[in-house]
Amino acid sequence: MFPLSDNQLDRLTHQQSTSPRRIGMFEQHNGKTLDTHQKALSVNLDNRRYGTFAEIGAGQEVVRWFFRVGAAAGTIAKSMSAYDMQVSDAIYGRAKRYVCRERLQAMLDQEHALNLERLTDARGETSTFFAFADTVAARGYKGGSECHGWMGIKFQAHPRDEDSQVIIHVRMLDNETALQQEALGIVGVNLVYGAFNYHHEPEMLVDSLLDGLSTSRIEIDMIEFSGIAFRRVDNRLMSLKLVELGLSGAAMFAANGDVMQPSEFFYKKSILVERGSFRPVCNVNLDMLKCAHDKFSELPDVKGTDIAQVMEITMRNLKAQGEIDRRDFLARADIMASCGMNVLISDYFEYYRLGAYLARCTKERIAITMGAASLRELFDEKYYTQLDGGILESFGRLFKNDLKIYVYPLQDRDTGELMTCENLEIKPELQQLYGYLLGRGGINNLDNYDPSCLGVFSRDVLRKIGECDDSWEKMVPASVAKVIKDRKFFDYHCDDEACTTS
């Protein structure tokens, strides 16, 4: 971190004490706490930082902080906003949507390139150039629109350095426009300050994004690190961090490891979700998804449309053994990637909360597939004691938007009998509710399953891996077996000399 002199620290303290509004104080700087006001001033007083602020929508809320704290002339080369769409297109190129990742990236690339072109010869040896940008849709005059935005910074960590970049997506949860603008400005200052001071510790950067705010005001559901300063960052772990810290209820990444903003990925798509531990992905997991997809895709209002298929892991599952094991998490992520699956991490253990979240991301149909044992657990009233309306309220929320549940049968190992929707044992007092949901098509039986998958359980696969019983390889997709063996996931050691010679 750039050291400040005693006079500069006194100035920071004086400006804070005389400020009419105090935001919460969190960051430590030479032993003294920094709030949003002080963070902005510390950036302005660092004569290495020089760049551009470009903001579309919701006013110049971030750059406003750097102007109001003083000493901005040493930091801000240019501040601009292109509210008119034609003007914005003329500067950054045409766009179908103005509040989207592509528009943000065009802004960052254009402004940063201009800084390098115009300023490198004059001050490139001593300055680290940056471009901050955001494109935001705050609460409009008439209300009703989704309040969200994209925000990012492209910067040099050191003079003449290669570029680095951080991009985030935010949802603004305040009910008043002025409060949304205030929150946007604070998180923008946190991002700028964090990029300059925590690029060597990206997890601290994530931790600091909501300093002076709370999750009741701002949600951050996507973050992506890229460039030379973040070459060792695994963005899947950063996505996990967002949910772990409560900055978002869910985060998502693609099979290739790229992080995704869920509502942008799900936009205008039907959604099919399979929840599980996927430790590892077994043949039964893929068969369950395939069977549900075949049924779901035949619905009249789904047929012929794009269906987004995702595998979901809950935070409760990841914390089942206590603290999250990040190596285990990445192993599961790699295994799902080998199957070409997108991954959703969520803190929505209750299915009705998952359903509500997905309904926020799309106007199209939603389906969840699960095993018969999970369906039986869904009717356990102990999970709904926190709701005033109990299990009735939970199912009212879950099936509110005509959500579909597709149920895969469970085979009894001793008798061979199948547990299905038709013979599922439900408490007598819940039988009428169950019959109603089954009769109206909310709950649906999957009868198109592959019989060879019925006896496959992940716990058996893990046991066989530990025992060097290679029959497990037939219980998982070939791509999964290869990844497990090549990367020695789940303590695979059957290629070891000691094992093969014993």
C-alpha positions as CSV (number, residue, x, y, z in Angstrom):
1,M,0.0,0.0,0.0
2,F,1.3,3.5,-0.8
3,P,2.6,5.1,2.4
4,L,1.0,8.4,3.5
5,S,2.9,11.0,5.4
6,D,1.8,12.1,8.9
7,N,0.4,15.3,7.4
8,Q,-1.6,13.4,4.9
9,L,-3.0,11.1,7.6
10,D,-3.9,14.1,9.7
11,R,-5.7,15.5,6.7
12,L,-7.6,12.3,6.2
13,T,-8.6,12.3,9.9
14,H,-9.6,16.0,9.8
15,Q,-11.7,15.6,6.7
16,Q,-13.5,12.6,8.3
17,S,-14.2,14.4,11.6
18,T,-15.7,17.5,9.8
19,S,-17.7,15.5,7.3
20,P,-21.5,15.9,7.8
21,R,-22.1,12.2,7.0
22,R,-20.1,9.3,8.4
23,I,-20.2,6.0,6.5
24,G,-19.0,2.9,8.5
25,M,-15.2,2.6,9.0
26,F,-13.4,-0.6,8.2
27,E,-10.1,-0.5,6.5
28,Q,-6.8,-0.1,8.4
29,H,-4.3,2.3,6.9
30,N,-1.0,2.8,8.8
31,G,-3.0,1.9,12.0
32,K,-5.9,4.3,11.3
33,T,-9.3,3.3,10.0
34,L,-10.5,4.4,6.6
35,D,-14.1,5.0,5.6
36,T,-15.3,5.6,2.1
37,H,-14.3,9.3,2.3
38,Q,-10.8,8.4,3.4
39,K,-10.4,5.7,0.9
40,A,-11.2,8.1,-2.0
41,L,-8.8,10.7,-0.5
42,S,-6.0,8.1,-0.1
43,V,-6.3,7.3,-3.8
44,N,-6.2,11.0,-4.7
45,L,-3.1,11.5,-2.6
46,D,-1.3,8.6,-4.3
47,N,0.5,10.4,-7.1
48,R,1.0,7.2,-9.1
49,R,-2.7,6.7,-9.9
50,Y,-4.0,8.5,-12.9
51,G,-7.0,7.7,-15.1
52,T,-10.6,8.0,-16.3
53,F,-14.0,7.6,-14.8
54,A,-16.8,6.8,-17.3
55,E,-20.3,6.2,-16.0
56,I,-23.6,5.6,-17.8
57,G,-26.8,5.8,-15.8
58,A,-27.5,6.7,-12.1
59,G,-25.3,9.8,-12.2
60,Q,-21.6,10.3,-11.6
61,E,-21.9,8.6,-8.3
62,V,-18.4,7.1,-8.0
63,V,-16.3,9.9,-9.4
64,R,-18.3,12.3,-7.2
65,W,-16.5,10.9,-4.2
66,F,-13.1,11.6,-5.7
67,F,-14.1,15.2,-6.5
68,R,-15.7,15.9,-3.2
69,V,-12.8,14.7,-1.0
70,G,-10.3,17.0,-2.7
71,A,-6.9,16.5,-4.5
72,A,-8.8,15.0,-7.5
73,A,-6.6,16.8,-10.0
74,G,-3.8,14.4,-9.3
75,T,-6.0,11.3,-10.0
76,I,-8.6,12.2,-12.6
77,A,-7.5,12.7,-16.2
78,K,-11.1,12.7,-17.4
79,S,-14.6,12.1,-16.1
80,M,-17.5,11.6,-18.5
81,S,-21.0,10.2,-18.9
82,A,-22.8,9.4,-22.2
83,Y,-26.5,9.3,-21.2
84,D,-27.8,9.6,-24.8
85,M,-27.8,6.2,-26.5
86,Q,-26.7,7.6,-29.9
87,V,-23.8,9.5,-28.2
88,S,-22.8,6.3,-26.3
89,D,-22.9,4.3,-29.5
90,A,-20.7,6.9,-31.2
91,I,-18.1,6.5,-28.5
92,Y,-18.2,2.8,-27.7
93,G,-19.9,1.2,-30.7
94,R,-23.5,0.0,-31.0
95,A,-25.1,-2.2,-28.4
96,K,-28.4,-4.1,-28.1
97,R,-28.4,-3.6,-24.4
98,Y,-26.8,-0.7,-22.5
99,V,-26.6,-2.3,-19.1
100,C,-24.6,-5.4,-19.9
101,R,-21.2,-6.8,-19.6
102,E,-20.3,-6.2,-23.2
103,R,-21.0,-2.5,-22.9
104,L,-18.9,-2.3,-19.7
105,Q,-16.0,-4.0,-21.4
106,A,-16.2,-1.7,-24.4
107,M,-16.0,1.3,-22.1
108,L,-13.1,-0.1,-20.1
109,D,-11.1,-1.0,-23.2
110,Q,-11.8,2.3,-25.0
111,E,-11.0,4.6,-22.0
112,H,-7.9,2.7,-20.9
113,A,-6.5,2.6,-24.4
114,L,-6.9,6.3,-24.8
115,N,-5.1,6.9,-21.5
116,L,-2.2,4.8,-22.6
117,E,-2.1,6.5,-26.1
118,R,-2.3,10.0,-24.8
119,L,-0.3,9.9,-21.5
120,T,2.3,7.2,-21.7
121,D,5.0,9.4,-23.2
122,A,4.4,12.2,-20.8
123,R,4.2,10.3,-17.5
124,G,4.3,6.6,-18.2
125,E,7.5,6.0,-16.2
126,T,5.9,7.2,-12.9
127,S,2.2,6.7,-13.3
128,T,-0.1,3.6,-13.3
129,F,-3.0,4.4,-15.5
130,F,-6.5,3.1,-15.0
131,A,-10.1,3.3,-16.4
132,F,-13.1,2.9,-14.1
133,A,-16.5,2.4,-15.7
134,D,-20.0,1.5,-14.8
135,T,-23.3,1.1,-16.7
136,V,-26.3,1.1,-14.3
137,A,-30.0,1.0,-14.3
138,A,-31.2,2.5,-11.0
139,R,-34.8,3.0,-10.0
140,G,-36.5,5.1,-12.6
141,Y,-38.9,8.0,-12.1
142,K,-41.8,5.6,-12.7
143,G,-40.2,2.7,-10.9
144,G,-40.7,-0.9,-12.0
145,S,-37.4,-1.7,-13.6
146,E,-34.7,-4.1,-12.3
147,C,-32.1,-2.0,-10.4
148,H,-28.7,-3.4,-11.3
149,G,-25.4,-2.6,-13.0
150,W,-22.0,-3.6,-14.2
151,M,-18.9,-2.0,-12.8
152,G,-15.2,-2.5,-13.4
153,I,-11.7,-1.2,-13.4
154,K,-8.9,-1.8,-15.8
155,F,-5.5,-0.8,-14.4
156,Q,-1.8,-1.1,-14.2
157,A,-0.5,-2.4,-10.9
158,H,2.9,-0.8,-11.6
159,P,4.2,1.7,-14.1
160,R,4.5,0.2,-17.6
161,D,2.9,-3.0,-16.4
162,E,0.6,-5.2,-18.3
163,D,-3.1,-4.6,-17.7
164,S,-5.2,-6.1,-15.0
165,Q,-9.0,-6.0,-14.5
166,V,-11.8,-6.6,-12.1
167,I,-15.5,-6.7,-13.1
168,I,-18.5,-7.0,-10.8
169,H,-22.2,-7.1,-11.3
170,V,-24.4,-5.5,-8.6
171,R,-28.0,-5.5,-7.7
172,M,-29.3,-2.4,-5.8
173,L,-31.9,-3.2,-3.2
174,D,-32.8,0.2,-1.7
175,N,-36.3,1.4,-2.5
176,E,-35.2,5.0,-3.1
177,T,-33.2,6.3,-6.1
178,A,-31.0,8.5,-3.9
179,L,-30.1,5.6,-1.6
180,Q,-29.3,3.4,-4.6
181,Q,-27.0,6.1,-6.0
182,E,-25.3,6.5,-2.6
183,A,-24.7,2.7,-2.3
184,L,-23.4,2.6,-5.9
185,G,-20.9,5.3,-5.2
186,I,-19.6,3.5,-2.1
187,V,-19.1,0.2,-3.7
188,G,-17.4,1.9,-6.6
189,V,-14.9,3.6,-4.3
190,N,-14.3,0.2,-2.6
191,L,-13.6,-1.4,-5.9
192,V,-11.1,1.3,-7.0
193,Y,-9.4,1.3,-3.6
194,G,-9.3,-2.5,-3.5
195,A,-7.9,-2.8,-7.0
196,F,-5.0,-0.5,-6.1
197,N,-4.3,-1.8,-2.6
198,Y,-5.4,-5.5,-2.6
199,H,-4.5,-6.7,-6.1
200,H,-1.9,-9.0,-4.4
201,E,-4.6,-10.4,-2.1
202,P,-7.8,-10.7,-4.1
203,E,-9.8,-12.3,-1.3
204,M,-9.3,-9.2,0.8
205,L,-10.6,-7.2,-2.2
206,V,-13.7,-9.3,-2.2
207,D,-14.1,-8.9,1.6
208,S,-13.9,-5.1,1.3
209,L,-16.4,-4.5,-1.5
210,L,-19.3,-3.9,0.9
211,D,-17.4,-1.8,3.4
212,G,-19.8,0.9,4.6
213,L,-22.8,-1.0,3.2
214,S,-24.8,-4.1,4.0
215,T,-26.2,-7.0,2.0
216,S,-29.6,-5.5,2.5
217,R,-28.6,-2.6,0.2
218,I,-26.2,-4.2,-2.4
219,E,-25.8,-7.7,-3.7
220,I,-22.8,-8.7,-5.8
221,D,-23.5,-11.8,-7.7
222,M,-20.6,-11.9,-10.1
223,I,-16.9,-11.0,-9.9
224,E,-14.2,-11.7,-12.4
225,F,-10.4,-11.1,-12.0
226,S,-8.2,-11.1,-15.1
227,G,-4.8,-9.9,-16.3
228,I,-1.2,-10.0,-15.0
229,A,-1.9,-9.1,-11.4
230,F,-4.5,-11.9,-11.1
231,R,-2.8,-14.6,-13.2
232,R,-3.0,-17.1,-10.3
233,V,-6.6,-16.3,-9.3
234,D,-9.2,-19.1,-9.8
235,N,-12.4,-17.2,-10.4
236,R,-14.5,-20.2,-9.4
237,L,-13.1,-19.8,-5.9
238,M,-14.0,-16.1,-6.0
239,S,-17.5,-17.0,-7.0
240,L,-17.7,-19.3,-4.0
241,K,-16.4,-16.5,-1.8
242,L,-19.3,-14.2,-2.9
243,V,-21.8,-16.7,-1.6
244,E,-19.8,-17.7,1.4
245,L,-19.6,-14.1,2.6
246,G,-23.3,-13.5,1.9
247,L,-22.6,-10.9,-0.8
248,S,-24.9,-12.9,-3.0
249,G,-27.4,-15.8,-2.6
250,A,-26.0,-17.5,-5.6
251,A,-23.1,-17.4,-8.1
252,M,-22.4,-19.3,-11.3
253,F,-19.6,-20.4,-13.6
254,A,-19.4,-22.2,-16.9
255,A,-17.9,-25.6,-17.7
256,N,-14.7,-23.8,-19.0
257,G,-14.3,-22.0,-15.6
258,D,-15.6,-18.6,-16.8
259,V,-17.8,-16.9,-14.3
260,M,-21.3,-15.9,-15.4
261,Q,-23.9,-13.5,-14.2
262,P,-26.9,-15.8,-13.6
263,S,-29.7,-13.5,-14.7
264,E,-27.8,-12.7,-17.9
265,F,-27.2,-16.4,-18.6
266,F,-30.8,-17.4,-17.8
267,Y,-32.3,-14.5,-19.7
268,K,-35.2,-15.7,-21.9
269,K,-34.3,-19.4,-21.3
270,S,-36.2,-22.2,-19.6
271,I,-34.3,-23.6,-16.7
272,L,-33.7,-27.2,-15.6
273,V,-31.7,-27.7,-12.3
274,E,-30.4,-30.8,-10.7
275,R,-29.2,-30.4,-7.1
276,G,-26.6,-32.7,-5.7
277,S,-23.2,-33.2,-4.0
278,F,-21.7,-34.5,-7.3
279,R,-18.9,-36.1,-5.4
280,P,-18.4,-37.4,-8.0
281,V,-20.9,-37.0,-10.9
282,C,-22.2,-40.5,-11.6
283,N,-24.1,-42.1,-14.5
284,V,-27.3,-41.7,-12.5
285,N,-26.8,-37.9,-12.3
286,L,-26.6,-37.6,-16.0
287,D,-29.5,-40.0,-16.6
288,M,-31.7,-38.1,-14.2
289,L,-30.9,-34.8,-16.1
290,K,-31.5,-36.4,-19.5
291,C,-34.8,-38.0,-18.5
292,A,-36.1,-34.7,-17.0
293,H,-34.9,-32.8,-20.0
294,D,-36.8,-35.1,-22.4
295,K,-40.0,-34.7,-20.4
296,F,-39.6,-30.9,-19.8
297,S,-38.8,-30.1,-23.4
298,E,-42.1,-31.7,-24.5
299,L,-44.2,-29.1,-22.6
300,P,-46.1,-26.9,-25.1
301,D,-44.6,-23.7,-23.8
302,V,-41.0,-25.1,-23.6
303,K,-40.8,-27.1,-26.8
304,G,-38.4,-25.5,-29.3
305,T,-37.0,-23.0,-26.7
306,D,-33.5,-22.9,-25.2
307,I,-33.2,-24.9,-22.0
308,A,-30.4,-23.9,-19.6
309,Q,-29.3,-27.0,-17.7
310,V,-27.3,-26.5,-14.5
311,M,-26.0,-28.6,-11.7
312,E,-26.4,-26.9,-8.3
313,I,-24.4,-27.3,-5.1
314,T,-25.7,-25.7,-1.9
315,M,-23.5,-24.1,0.7
316,R,-25.0,-26.4,3.3
317,N,-23.7,-29.4,1.2
318,L,-20.2,-27.8,0.9
319,K,-20.1,-27.1,4.7
320,A,-21.4,-30.6,5.6
321,Q,-18.1,-31.5,7.2
322,G,-17.5,-28.1,8.8
323,E,-15.3,-25.5,6.9
324,I,-15.4,-25.6,3.1
325,D,-12.6,-27.8,1.7
326,R,-11.6,-25.7,-1.3
327,R,-9.6,-28.6,-2.9
328,D,-12.7,-30.8,-2.7
329,F,-14.8,-28.0,-4.2
330,L,-12.5,-27.5,-7.1
331,A,-12.4,-31.3,-7.7
332,R,-16.1,-31.4,-8.0
333,A,-16.1,-28.3,-10.2
334,D,-13.6,-30.0,-12.5
335,I,-15.6,-33.1,-12.7
336,M,-18.8,-31.3,-13.6
337,A,-16.8,-29.4,-16.2
338,S,-15.7,-32.6,-17.7
339,C,-19.4,-33.4,-18.3
340,G,-19.9,-30.0,-20.0
341,M,-22.1,-28.7,-17.2
342,N,-22.6,-25.2,-15.9
343,V,-22.4,-24.9,-12.1
344,L,-24.6,-22.9,-9.7
345,I,-23.5,-22.4,-6.1
346,S,-26.4,-21.3,-3.9
347,D,-27.3,-20.5,-0.3
348,Y,-30.9,-21.6,-1.0
349,F,-31.2,-24.8,0.8
350,E,-35.0,-24.6,0.8
351,Y,-36.3,-25.4,-2.6
352,Y,-38.9,-22.6,-2.5
353,R,-36.1,-20.1,-2.1
354,L,-34.3,-21.7,-5.1
355,G,-37.5,-21.5,-7.1
356,A,-38.0,-17.8,-6.2
357,Y,-34.4,-17.0,-7.2
358,L,-34.7,-18.7,-10.6
359,A,-38.1,-17.0,-11.2
360,R,-36.3,-13.7,-10.8
361,C,-33.8,-14.7,-13.5
362,T,-36.3,-15.7,-16.2
363,K,-39.9,-15.3,-17.3
364,E,-39.8,-18.8,-18.9
365,R,-40.6,-22.2,-17.4
366,I,-38.5,-23.7,-14.5
367,A,-38.0,-27.3,-13.6
368,I,-36.1,-29.1,-10.8
369,T,-35.2,-32.8,-11.0
370,M,-34.6,-34.9,-7.9
371,G,-34.6,-38.5,-6.6
372,A,-37.6,-40.0,-4.9
373,A,-35.7,-39.9,-1.5
374,S,-35.3,-36.1,-1.9
375,L,-39.0,-35.7,-2.7
376,R,-39.9,-37.6,0.4
377,E,-37.6,-35.2,2.4
378,L,-39.3,-32.2,0.7
379,F,-42.5,-33.2,2.6
380,D,-40.7,-33.2,6.0
381,E,-42.4,-30.4,7.9
382,K,-39.3,-29.7,10.1
383,Y,-37.8,-27.7,7.3
384,Y,-40.6,-25.1,7.3
385,T,-41.1,-24.2,11.0
386,Q,-39.7,-20.7,10.3
387,L,-42.6,-19.9,7.9
388,D,-45.8,-18.7,9.4
389,G,-47.7,-20.8,6.9
390,G,-45.5,-23.9,7.4
391,I,-45.4,-26.4,4.6
392,L,-48.4,-24.9,2.9
393,E,-46.6,-21.6,2.5
394,S,-43.5,-23.3,1.3
395,F,-45.3,-25.2,-1.5
396,G,-47.3,-22.1,-2.4
397,R,-44.1,-20.3,-3.0
398,L,-42.4,-23.2,-4.8
399,F,-45.2,-23.8,-7.3
400,K,-46.2,-20.2,-7.6
401,N,-45.0,-19.9,-11.2
402,D,-46.1,-23.4,-12.3
403,L,-42.6,-24.9,-11.5
404,K,-42.3,-28.6,-12.4
405,I,-40.6,-31.2,-10.3
406,Y,-39.4,-34.4,-12.1
407,V,-38.7,-37.3,-9.8
408,Y,-36.3,-40.1,-10.6
409,P,-37.1,-43.5,-9.0
410,L,-35.1,-45.1,-6.1
411,Q,-34.5,-48.8,-6.1
412,D,-34.4,-50.7,-2.8
413,R,-31.2,-52.7,-2.7
414,D,-32.7,-55.6,-0.9
415,T,-36.0,-56.1,-2.6
416,G,-35.4,-54.4,-5.9
417,E,-38.7,-52.5,-5.4
418,L,-38.8,-49.0,-7.0
419,M,-39.9,-46.0,-5.0
420,T,-41.7,-43.6,-7.4
421,C,-44.2,-40.8,-7.2
422,E,-47.0,-43.3,-7.3
423,N,-46.0,-45.2,-4.2
424,L,-44.1,-42.6,-2.2
425,E,-45.0,-42.9,1.5
426,I,-46.2,-39.5,2.8
427,K,-47.7,-38.7,6.3
428,P,-51.5,-39.3,6.3
429,E,-52.1,-35.6,7.1
430,L,-50.2,-34.6,4.0
431,Q,-51.6,-37.1,1.6
432,Q,-54.3,-34.8,0.2
433,L,-51.7,-32.0,-0.4
434,Y,-49.4,-34.5,-2.1
435,G,-52.2,-35.9,-4.3
436,Y,-53.2,-32.3,-5.3
437,L,-49.7,-31.5,-6.4
438,L,-49.3,-34.8,-8.2
439,G,-52.7,-34.5,-9.9
440,R,-52.1,-30.9,-11.2
441,G,-48.8,-31.9,-12.7
442,G,-46.5,-30.0,-10.2
443,I,-44.8,-33.3,-9.4
444,N,-44.0,-35.7,-12.2
445,N,-42.7,-39.2,-12.4
446,L,-39.7,-40.1,-14.6
447,D,-40.5,-43.4,-16.2
448,N,-37.9,-43.1,-19.0
449,Y,-34.9,-44.0,-16.9
450,D,-32.0,-46.3,-17.7
451,P,-32.4,-49.4,-15.5
452,S,-28.6,-49.8,-15.3
453,C,-28.2,-46.5,-13.5
454,L,-30.6,-47.3,-10.6
455,G,-28.0,-49.1,-8.5
456,V,-25.4,-46.3,-8.8
457,F,-24.6,-44.3,-5.7
458,S,-21.8,-41.8,-5.2
459,R,-20.9,-43.2,-1.8
460,D,-20.2,-46.6,-3.4
461,V,-18.1,-44.9,-6.0
462,L,-16.0,-43.2,-3.4
463,R,-15.6,-46.4,-1.4
464,K,-14.5,-48.3,-4.4
465,I,-12.0,-45.6,-5.3
466,G,-10.5,-45.9,-1.9
467,E,-10.3,-49.7,-2.1
468,C,-8.8,-49.6,-5.6
469,D,-11.8,-51.5,-6.9
470,D,-11.7,-50.4,-10.6
471,S,-15.4,-51.3,-11.1
472,W,-16.2,-47.8,-10.0
473,E,-15.1,-46.6,-13.5
474,K,-18.2,-48.2,-15.0
475,M,-20.4,-46.2,-12.6
476,V,-19.3,-42.8,-13.8
477,P,-19.0,-41.2,-17.3
478,A,-15.7,-41.9,-19.0
479,S,-14.7,-38.2,-18.8
480,V,-15.2,-38.2,-15.1
481,A,-13.1,-41.4,-14.6
482,K,-10.3,-39.8,-16.6
483,V,-10.3,-36.6,-14.6
484,I,-10.3,-38.5,-11.3
485,K,-7.4,-40.7,-12.3
486,D,-5.4,-38.0,-14.0
487,R,-5.7,-35.5,-11.1
488,K,-5.9,-38.1,-8.3
489,F,-9.1,-36.7,-6.9
490,F,-10.8,-38.2,-3.9
491,D,-7.5,-39.7,-2.8
492,Y,-7.3,-41.9,-5.9
493,H,-4.0,-43.8,-5.6
494,C,-4.6,-47.0,-7.6
495,D,-1.9,-46.1,-10.1
496,D,0.7,-45.9,-7.3
497,E,3.4,-48.5,-7.3
498,A,2.6,-49.6,-3.8
499,C,-1.0,-50.2,-4.7
500,T,-0.4,-52.0,-8.0
501,T,2.2,-54.4,-6.5
502,S,0.2,-55.3,-3.4
